[in-house]
Amino acid sequence: MTIKGLRSLLSSYSFGHHHHHHHLDRPSSASSPASSRHTPPPPLQQQQLITGGVMKDDVAAIEAILAKWEPDASAYAKSSSLFHEDRAEAREYLAAVRDLQRAMLSFVSSDASSETSSHAALIRAQTLMQTAMRRLEKEFYQILAANRHRLDPESVSARSSTHSSASDDGDSDDVRGAGDSMSDVEGAAAIAMDDLHAIAETMISVGYGKECVKVYKVLRKSIIDEGLYRLGFERLSASQGHKLDWQVLEPKIRSWLGASRVAISTLFSGERVLSDHVFASSDSIREAVFANISGDAAVQFLRFPESVAKCKRSTEKMFRILDLYEAVSELLPEIELVFSFVSTAAVRDQALAAYSKLAETTRAILADFEAAIHKEHSKSLPPGGGIHPLTRHAMDYVITLADYEPTLAEIFADFPLQTQRSLSDLFDSSYSETRPSSPAFSSSTSSIEDGHGSEIAVRFAWLILVLLCKLDGKAAAYRDAGLSYLFLANNLQYIVNKVRSCRLWGMLGEEWTARHAAKARQHAAGYERVAWGKVLALVTAEEVSPGEARDRMRAFNAALEEACAAQAGWVVADAEMREEVRAAVRGMVLPAYRGFYEQWRVVLEGSGAVRFPPEEVRDRLAELFDGSDDSGSGSCSSYRLGADSGSVLSETSPRAK
């Protein structure tokens, strides 16, 4: 090569690239006989050249330092690690490489009169530089490989504050000193990071960055892949997600949720810290390296929640979708920070795509849930007017949703409830799908408007209204009007109790809850009036003849037995309401009967008309609802809502457990 050609090379610091095919693509071939066997040219000190302030003795010293660690110079050099054996000598070696570079630049800038001697010296220096680069490439590989576990992303991420800036030659001793306060492993890893930085900085400065980067990418990319595997991550496309049963997909979601924080905050963040440190001398290289190592893996990792969101919808999937949304939402700031490079924009875009799709799916599933309540068509009714399975499952679902109040508020922030009615009209007694004049919905929601009027609170109130509408229609299916009222009382009281036991109470407000509790009592009063009004009428005090009194007493006896027999299986699920209803029935019937009994007992004695003394009537009334318990009689483990493969709440969120 002419001196002009070498000058061109050196002027751009690219002499390593030009001779890329002459030296090694990977360190393992550094000791290959075919690549390293050559006839050494005469020593540089024999060249008659002194240029750029680099004296002959200085050049000789450079050659002596570099030649000692030439891979084929000795068995010791071939099998040993320069940075492991003698760190002071390693720093001297790197300094020699930089001095050699300055010498080569001096040779290139020499006068034309000395072109012949400069040419010979430059050729020799270039050969020596290639030898040094093979050595450094090998050292770089050895340090990365030997410290594979010390440089795991978790450890690197934990030390990021200590290594926030690049260190140079002398800084390694500072790190070694700091290592006294660390564990041996931490100290060794800190030193390894600085050694890698020193080698990379040197190789990049003399034009051999490509070789350095190639080694780094091969080894570190495997660390990322292995880390994701250890976290239990499995790649999942949208088509694969559609084919998986929920019982198979749900554990994969749990695994991703458990891995997400570690993957972003530790695995990818640690890799960013390490690449930033090692390649601190070149912004473009550290960006390219990190993007190459982590970009595709991060995109695949963040594509998983989007793939889940694209799977076939069902109400049972709601809570895992919300868990994924929360996880992605919480990670977005760190994703923006870790993947801040222009070249990693695809990772940020994927995170936002997953975030958006999960929100969209959440809104769609909630609409599906509401539609499933509307379309619920089971004909069976709980015996005795107990709690309907629809009430249980729907309220369990809504209560679990309430645990996600802040998340749902965020998801629905720009999607207000669409209705042709005002908020006050929405809950007015005139609104009912099936029975417009039904008393089930006379409660207003002024408390929501006056102090609890958040959009998400309104949406929860709406869901409960939809449920109440459905229950009102089901109540009409009972043939006995008293049982219909008891059914409404039981189910509305159950809803009130559930609201008061969870976050819904704070959202809907005490006024909303109290009004619905009062309405439940009104339903109970309706039962008392309808079921016992006729019995009471038979013993109401009025002027009657002895014959009429006898007939009324006999009619009362029959009506009491008939009512008690008919209501033997009737239920009042709430214990407090049960005692209130018993007391109310007793207060209706017993005083009137006692007065009638006392008035006509002597006259009717011996006629057989008097069968029950007041004490026995009291005891019979006290036995009402004896089959009740706090859960009512509407439990049905096989109940299904809608077309889902599972019940409304067949799988709850971890926070609900």
C-alpha positions in Angstrom: 0.0 0.0 0.0 1.2 3.5 -0.8 1.9 6.0 1.8 -1.0 8.0 0.3 -3.4 5.2 0.9 -2.3 4.7 4.6 -2.6 8.4 5.1 -6.2 8.3 3.9 -6.9 5.5 6.2 -5.4 7.1 9.3 -7.1 10.4 8.7 -10.5 8.7 9.3 -9.3 6.3 12.0 -10.4 3.4 9.9 -7.3 1.3 9.4 -8.9 -1.5 11.4 -11.9 -1.7 9.1 -9.8 -1.7 6.0 -8.0 -4.8 7.1 -11.0 -6.5 8.7 -10.6 -9.6 6.6 -7.0 -10.0 7.9 -7.9 -10.3 11.5 -10.5 -12.1 13.6 -14.2 -11.9 13.6 -14.3 -13.7 16.9 -11.8 -14.1 19.7 -11.7 -17.9 19.5 -9.7 -17.7 16.3 -7.2 -15.3 17.7 -4.7 -18.1 18.2 -5.3 -19.7 14.8 -2.0 -20.5 13.1 -3.3 -19.6 9.7 -4.2 -16.1 10.8 -1.4 -15.2 13.1 1.7 -16.9 11.7 3.9 -14.3 9.9 7.5 -13.2 9.5 8.1 -10.3 11.8 9.6 -7.3 9.9 12.6 -5.5 11.4 12.0 -3.7 14.7 10.7 -0.2 14.4 13.8 1.1 16.2 15.8 0.1 13.2 13.8 2.4 11.0 15.5 5.8 10.6 12.5 7.9 11.4 11.7 10.4 14.1 8.5 12.3 13.5 5.8 14.2 15.3 7.7 14.3 18.6 7.7 10.4 18.8 11.4 9.5 19.5 13.0 6.2 18.4 13.3 5.1 22.0 9.6 5.7 22.5 8.6 3.6 19.5 10.8 0.9 20.7 9.2 0.9 24.1 5.7 0.6 22.5 6.8 -2.3 20.4 8.3 -4.1 23.4 5.0 -3.7 25.4 2.8 -4.9 22.6 4.9 -7.7 21.4 5.1 -9.3 24.8 1.4 -10.1 24.7 1.2 -11.1 21.0 -0.9 -14.3 21.1 1.8 -16.4 19.4 4.7 -14.8 21.2 4.8 -17.4 23.9 2.7 -20.1 25.5 2.2 -17.8 28.5 0.8 -15.0 26.3 -1.4 -17.4 24.5 -3.1 -18.9 27.6 -3.1 -15.9 30.0 -5.2 -12.9 30.4 -3.5 -9.6 30.4 -6.2 -7.9 32.5 -6.3 -10.8 34.9 -2.6 -11.2 35.4 -1.4 -7.7 35.9 -3.8 -4.7 35.7 -1.0 -2.2 35.9 0.6 -3.8 32.8 -2.9 -3.8 31.1 -3.1 -0.1 31.6 0.3 0.3 30.2 -0.7 -1.9 27.2 -3.7 0.4 26.4 -1.5 3.4 26.7 0.9 1.9 24.3 -1.8 1.3 21.8 -2.8 5.0 22.0 0.8 6.0 21.7 1.1 3.7 18.6 -1.8 5.5 17.1 -0.2 8.9 17.7 3.0 7.6 16.1 1.1 6.4 13.0 -0.6 9.7 12.7 2.9 11.3 12.9 4.2 9.0 10.2 1.3 10.0 7.9 1.9 13.7 8.5 5.6 13.5 7.8 7.3 15.4 5.0 7.3 14.0 1.5 11.1 13.9 1.6 10.9 11.1 4.1 8.0 9.3 2.4 10.0 6.1 1.8 11.1 5.6 5.5 7.6 6.7 6.7 6.0 4.2 4.5 8.1 1.3 5.9 7.5 2.5 9.5 3.8 2.9 8.9 3.4 -0.6 7.4 5.2 -2.1 10.4 3.1 0.0 12.8 -0.1 -1.2 11.1 0.9 -4.8 11.5 1.7 -4.2 15.2 -1.7 -2.4 15.6 -3.5 -5.4 14.2 -1.7 -7.7 16.6 -2.7 -5.5 19.5 -6.3 -5.5 18.3 -6.4 -9.3 18.2 -5.1 -9.2 21.7 -7.7 -6.7 23.0 -10.5 -8.5 21.1 -9.5 -11.7 22.9 -9.3 -9.9 26.3 -12.7 -8.3 25.7 -14.2 -11.7 24.9 -12.6 -13.3 27.9 -13.7 -10.7 30.4 -17.3 -10.9 29.1 -17.4 -14.7 29.2 -15.6 -15.0 32.5 -17.9 -12.5 34.2 -21.1 -13.7 32.6 -22.8 -14.2 35.9 -21.2 -11.3 37.6 -22.5 -9.0 34.9 -26.0 -10.3 35.0 -28.5 -7.4 34.5 -29.8 -7.5 38.1 -26.3 -6.9 39.5 -25.5 -4.3 36.9 -28.8 -2.5 37.5 -28.2 -2.5 41.3 -24.8 -0.9 40.8 -25.9 1.6 38.2 -25.6 4.5 40.6 -22.0 3.6 41.3 -21.2 3.4 37.6 -23.2 6.3 36.3 -20.2 7.7 34.5 -17.4 6.1 32.4 -14.1 5.4 34.1 -10.6 5.5 32.6 -7.2 4.0 33.4 -6.7 5.1 36.9 -10.3 4.9 37.8 -10.1 1.1 38.0 -8.0 1.4 41.1 -10.7 3.6 42.6 -13.3 0.9 41.8 -11.0 -1.7 43.3 -10.8 0.4 46.5 -14.5 0.8 46.5 -14.8 -2.9 46.2 -13.4 -3.2 49.7 -16.9 -2.1 50.9 -18.6 -4.4 48.5 -18.8 -8.1 48.3 -16.0 -9.9 46.3 -18.5 -10.6 43.5 -19.6 -7.0 43.3 -16.0 -5.7 43.4 -15.0 -8.1 40.6 -17.9 -7.1 38.5 -17.2 -3.4 38.9 -13.6 -3.9 37.8 -14.8 -6.0 34.9 -17.1 -3.2 33.8 -14.3 -0.7 33.8 -11.9 -3.0 32.0 -14.5 -3.6 29.3 -15.0 0.2 29.0 -11.3 0.8 28.7 -10.8 -1.9 26.0 -13.9 -0.7 24.1 -12.8 3.0 24.3 -9.3 2.1 23.0 -10.5 -0.2 20.2 -13.1 2.4 19.0 -10.5 5.2 19.1 -8.2 3.3 16.8 -10.9 2.2 14.4 -11.7 -1.3 15.6 -15.0 -0.6 17.2 -16.8 -3.0 14.8 -14.9 -6.0 16.1 -15.4 -5.0 19.7 -19.2 -4.5 19.1 -19.5 -7.9 17.4 -18.1 -9.8 20.3 -20.3 -7.8 22.8 -23.5 -8.3 20.9 -23.2 -12.1 20.5 -22.5 -12.6 24.2 -24.9 -10.1 25.7 -27.8 -11.0 23.4 -27.8 -14.5 24.8 -28.0 -13.0 28.3 -31.2 -11.2 27.4 -32.7 -14.4 25.9 -31.7 -16.5 28.8 -33.0 -13.9 31.3 -36.5 -13.9 29.7 -36.5 -17.7 29.6 -35.7 -17.8 33.3 -38.5 -15.4 34.0 -40.9 -17.9 32.3 -41.7 -15.7 29.3 -43.1 -17.5 26.3 -43.7 -15.6 23.1 -47.4 -15.6 22.1 -48.8 -14.3 18.8 -52.4 -13.2 18.5 -53.3 -16.2 16.5 -51.8 -18.5 19.1 -53.7 -16.7 21.8 -57.0 -17.3 20.0 -56.3 -21.1 20.0 -55.5 -21.4 23.7 -58.1 -22.3 26.2 -58.4 -19.8 29.1 -57.1 -22.4 31.5 -53.9 -22.5 29.5 -53.6 -18.8 28.8 -54.3 -17.6 32.3 -51.2 -19.1 33.9 -49.1 -17.5 31.1 -50.6 -14.2 32.0 -49.8 -14.7 35.6 -46.2 -15.6 34.6 -45.9 -12.4 32.5 -47.2 -10.3 35.3 -44.7 -11.7 37.7 -41.9 -11.2 35.2 -42.8 -7.7 33.8 -41.3 -5.6 36.5 -38.1 -7.6 36.6 -37.8 -7.7 32.8 -38.1 -3.9 32.4 -36.5 -2.6 35.6 -33.8 -5.1 35.9 -33.1 -7.1 32.7 -33.4 -4.4 30.1 -32.5 -1.6 32.4 -29.3 -3.4 33.6 -28.4 -4.1 30.0 -28.8 -0.4 29.2 -26.6 0.5 32.1 -23.9 -1.9 31.1 -23.9 -0.9 27.4 -23.9 2.8 28.4 -20.9 2.2 30.6 -18.9 0.0 28.3 -19.4 2.2 25.2 -19.6 5.5 27.0 -17.0 7.0 24.5 -19.4 6.8 21.6 -23.1 7.7 21.8 -23.9 6.2 18.4 -22.3 2.9 19.3 -23.9 2.5 22.7 -27.3 3.3 21.2 -26.8 0.8 18.3 -25.5 -1.9 20.6 -28.4 -1.6 23.1 -31.0 -1.5 20.3 -29.5 -4.6 18.7 -29.3 -6.6 21.9 -32.6 -5.6 23.6 -34.9 -4.1 21.0 -36.4 -7.2 19.4 -36.7 -9.0 22.7 -38.4 -6.1 24.4 -40.9 -5.7 21.5 -41.7 -9.4 21.7 -42.1 -9.2 25.5 -44.5 -6.2 25.3 -46.4 -7.7 22.5 -47.7 -10.4 24.8 -50.3 -8.2 26.6 -51.5 -6.9 23.3 -51.9 -10.5 22.0 -54.0 -11.3 25.1 -56.1 -8.3 24.6 -56.8 -9.4 21.0 -58.0 -12.8 22.1 -61.7 -13.7 22.1 -63.4 -11.6 24.7 -65.2 -13.0 27.7 -66.2 -11.5 31.0 -64.1 -13.9 32.9 -61.0 -12.4 31.3 -61.7 -8.9 32.6 -59.5 -9.0 35.7 -56.4 -10.4 34.0 -56.8 -7.7 31.3 -57.0 -5.1 34.0 -53.9 -6.6 35.7 -52.0 -6.4 32.4 -53.2 -2.8 31.8 -52.0 -1.8 35.3 -48.7 -3.5 34.8 -48.0 -1.8 31.4 -49.3 1.5 32.7 -46.9 1.4 35.7 -44.0 0.4 33.5 -44.5 3.1 30.8 -42.3 5.7 32.5 -39.4 3.3 32.9 -39.9 2.0 29.3 -39.6 5.5 28.1 -36.5 6.0 30.1 -34.7 2.7 29.3 -35.7 2.7 25.6 -35.2 6.4 25.1 -33.1 6.1 22.0 -34.5 6.9 18.5 -33.5 3.4 17.4 -35.7 1.9 20.2 -38.8 3.8 19.3 -40.4 0.5 18.3 -40.3 -0.7 21.9 -42.1 2.5 23.1 -44.6 2.2 20.4 -45.3 -1.4 21.2 -45.8 -0.6 24.9 -48.3 2.2 23.9 -50.1 -0.2 21.5 -50.5 -2.8 24.3 -51.7 -0.1 26.7 -54.3 1.2 24.2 -55.5 -2.2 23.2 -55.9 -3.4 26.8 -58.0 -0.3 27.6 -60.1 -0.9 24.5 -60.7 -4.5 25.5 -61.6 -3.5 29.0 -64.3 -1.2 27.8 -65.7 -3.8 25.4 -65.8 -6.5 28.1 -67.7 -4.2 30.5 -70.2 -3.6 27.7 -70.4 -7.4 27.2 -71.0 -7.8 31.0 -73.9 -5.3 30.9 -75.3 -7.0 27.8 -75.1 -10.4 29.5 -77.2 -9.1 32.4 -79.8 -7.8 30.0 -79.9 -11.1 28.1 -79.9 -13.4 31.1 -82.8 -15.7 30.4 -82.8 -18.4 33.1 -86.4 -19.4 34.0 -85.6 -21.0 37.4 -86.2 -18.9 40.5 -84.7 -19.4 43.9 -87.2 -21.1 46.1 -88.6 -19.1 48.9 -87.7 -15.7 47.3 -84.0 -16.0 48.2 -81.0 -14.5 46.6 -80.9 -15.1 42.8 -77.6 -16.5 41.4 -77.6 -13.6 39.0 -77.5 -11.2 42.0 -74.6 -13.1 43.6 -72.5 -13.5 40.5 -73.1 -10.0 39.2 -72.4 -8.3 42.5 -69.2 -10.4 43.0 -68.1 -9.2 39.6 -69.0 -5.6 40.3 -67.3 -5.7 43.7 -64.1 -7.0 42.2 -64.3 -4.3 39.5 -64.5 -1.7 42.3 -61.1 -2.7 43.5 -59.9 -1.4 40.1 -61.6 2.0 40.6 -58.6 4.2 39.8 -57.7 2.1 36.8 -61.2 2.0 35.4 -61.5 5.8 36.0 -58.4 6.2 33.8 -59.7 3.8 31.1 -63.2 5.5 30.9 -62.0 9.1 31.4 -62.7 10.0 27.8 -65.7 7.6 27.4 -68.6 8.9 29.5 -71.7 6.8 29.9 -73.9 7.4 26.9 -77.6 7.8 27.8 -80.5 9.9 26.6 -81.5 10.7 30.2 -79.9 13.1 32.6 -78.2 11.6 35.6 -81.2 12.3 37.9 -83.6 10.7 35.3 -81.4 7.7 35.0 -82.2 6.5 38.5 -85.7 7.9 38.6 -88.5 5.5 39.6 -90.1 5.9 36.2 -87.2 4.0 34.6 -87.5 0.3 34.2 -87.1 -2.0 31.3 -89.8 -4.5 32.3 -92.0 -2.8 34.9 -92.1 1.0 34.5 -94.2 1.4 37.6 -92.1 -0.9 39.8 -91.2 0.4 43.2 -87.8 -1.3 42.8 -86.2 1.9 41.4 -87.7 4.8 43.2 -84.5 5.5 45.0 -82.8 8.6 43.6 -79.0 9.1 43.3 -78.7 12.7 44.4 -75.8 11.6 46.5 -73.9 10.7 43.4 -74.7 14.1 41.8 -74.0 16.1 45.0 -70.8 14.6 46.1 -70.0 11.2 44.5 -70.4 12.1 40.9 -67.3 10.7 39.4 -67.8 9.2 36.0 -66.8 5.7 37.2 -69.2 6.0 40.2 -72.0 6.7 37.7 -71.0 3.7 35.7 -71.1 1.4 38.7 -74.5 2.8 39.7 -75.7 2.1 36.2 -74.5 -1.5 36.3 -76.4 -2.0 39.6 -79.5 -0.4 38.0 -79.3 -2.8 35.1 -79.2 -5.7 37.6 -82.1 -4.3 39.5 -84.1 -4.0 36.3 -83.5 -7.6 35.6 -84.4 -8.7 39.1 -87.6 -6.7 38.9 -88.6 -8.7 35.9 -87.8 -11.9 37.5 -89.9 -11.0 40.6 -93.0 -10.8 38.4 -92.6 -14.5 37.6 -93.6 -15.5 41.1 -97.3 -16.4 41.3 -97.5 -15.2 44.9 -97.3 -11.5 45.2 -96.0 -11.7 48.7 -93.2 -13.9 47.6 -92.4 -11.5 44.8 -92.0 -8.7 47.3 -89.9 -10.9 49.5 -87.7 -11.7 46.6 -87.1 -8.1 45.8 -86.4 -7.3 49.5 -83.9 -10.1 49.8 -82.0 -9.3 46.6 -81.9 -5.5 47.1 -80.8 -5.9 50.7 -78.1 -8.3 49.5 -76.9 -5.7 47.1 -76.9 -3.0 49.8 -74.9 -5.2 52.1 -72.4 -5.9 49.4 -72.0 -2.3 48.5 -71.4 -1.4 52.2 -68.7 -4.1 52.5 -66.5 -2.8 49.7 -65.1 0.3 47.9 -68.5 0.8 46.2 -69.8 2.4 49.4 -67.2 5.2 49.1 -68.0 5.6 45.4 -71.8 5.6 45.5 -72.1 7.4 48.9 -74.1 6.7 52.0 -77.2 8.5 50.8 -77.4 6.2 47.8 -76.9 3.2 50.0 -79.4 4.3 52.6 -82.1 5.0 50.0 -81.7 1.5 48.6 -81.8 0.0 52.0 -85.0 1.9 52.7 -86.4 0.6 49.5 -85.6 -3.0 50.6 -87.5 -2.4 53.8 -90.4 -1.1 51.7 -90.4 -4.4 49.7 -90.4 -6.3 53.0 -93.4 -4.2 54.1 -95.1 -5.1 50.9 -94.6 -8.7 51.7 -96.1 -8.2 55.2 -99.1 -6.4 53.8 -99.9 -8.9 51.0 -99.0 -12.1 52.8 -100.7 -11.3 56.1 -103.3 -8.6 55.3 -106.1 -11.2 54.8 -105.2 -13.0 58.0 -105.2 -9.7 59.9 -108.6 -8.7 58.4 -110.3 -11.7 60.0 -109.6 -10.6 63.5 -109.9 -6.8 63.1 -112.1 -5.4 65.9 -115.6 -4.5 64.7 -119.1 -5.2 65.7 -120.0 -8.8 64.8 -122.5 -11.3 66.0 -121.5 -14.4 67.9 -122.1 -16.5 64.9 -120.0 -14.3 62.7 -117.3 -14.3 65.4 -117.3 -18.1 65.4 -116.9 -18.1 61.6 -114.1 -15.6 61.7 -112.3 -17.5 64.3 -112.5 -20.7 62.3 -111.4 -18.8 59.2 -108.5 -17.3 61.1 -107.4 -20.7 62.2 -107.4 -22.0 58.6 -105.7 -18.9 57.2 -103.0 -19.0 59.9 -102.2 -22.6 59.1 -102.4 -22.0 55.4 -100.0 -19.0 55.6 -97.6 -20.8 57.8 -97.6 -23.8 55.6 -97.2 -21.8 52.4 -94.4 -19.8 53.8 -92.5 -22.7 55.4 -89.8 -22.5 52.8 -89.7 -18.8 52.4 -86.5 -17.0 53.0 -85.3 -13.7 54.5 -81.6 -13.9 53.9 -80.4 -11.0 56.0 -80.5 -11.8 59.7 -81.3 -8.2 60.8 -84.1 -7.9 58.2 -85.4 -11.4 59.2 -85.9 -10.3 62.8 -87.5 -7.0 61.7 -89.9 -8.8 59.4 -90.8 -11.3 62.1 -91.4 -8.5 64.6 -93.5 -6.6 62.0 -95.7 -9.6 61.3 -96.1 -10.3 65.0 -96.9 -6.7 65.6 -99.6 -6.8 62.9 -101.3 -10.1 63.8 -100.8 -10.8 67.4 -102.3 -7.7 69.1 -105.4 -7.9 66.9 -105.8 -11.6 67.5 -105.3 -11.3 71.2 -108.0 -8.6 71.4 -110.4 -10.7 69.3 -109.6 -13.8 71.3 -110.2 -12.1 74.7 -113.4 -10.6 73.4 -115.0 -13.9 72.2 -113.2 -16.6 74.2 -116.0 -17.2 76.7 -118.7 -17.1 74.1 -117.0 -19.4 71.7 -115.7 -21.8 74.4 -116.9 -25.3 73.7 -117.7 -24.6 70.1 -114.4 -25.9 68.8 -113.8 -22.6 67.0 -110.9 -21.6 69.3 -107.8 -23.6 68.5 -104.9 -21.3 69.1 -104.3 -19.2 72.3 -102.3 -16.0 71.6 -99.1 -17.6 72.9 -99.3 -20.4 70.3 -100.0 -17.9 67.6 -96.9 -16.0 68.7 -94.8 -19.2 68.6 -96.1 -20.0 65.1 -95.1 -16.6 63.9 -91.7 -16.9 65.5 -91.0 -19.9 63.4 -91.3 -18.0 60.1 -88.2 -18.1 57.9 -86.5 -20.7 60.2 -84.9 -22.2 57.1 -83.2 -18.9 56.3 -79.5 -18.2 56.7 -77.3 -15.2 55.9 -76.7 -16.5 52.4 -80.3 -17.1 51.4 -81.3 -20.0 49.2 -80.2 -18.9 45.8 -76.7 -20.4 45.7 -76.1 -22.3 42.5 -72.6 -23.4 41.7 -73.5 -24.3 38.1 -74.9 -20.9 37.3 -73.6 -19.3 34.1 -74.2 -15.8 32.8 -74.2 -15.1 29.1 -72.4 -17.1 26.5 -69.1 -17.3 28.3 -67.4 -20.6 28.9 -67.2 -19.6 32.6 -69.3 -17.8 35.1 -69.2 -14.1 35.6 -66.5 -14.4 38.2 -65.0 -17.8 37.5 -61.5 -16.3 37.9 -60.9 -13.3 40.1 -58.0 -11.0 40.2 -55.1 -11.8 42.6 -56.1 -8.7 44.6 -59.5 -10.3 45.3 -57.9 -13.3 46.8 
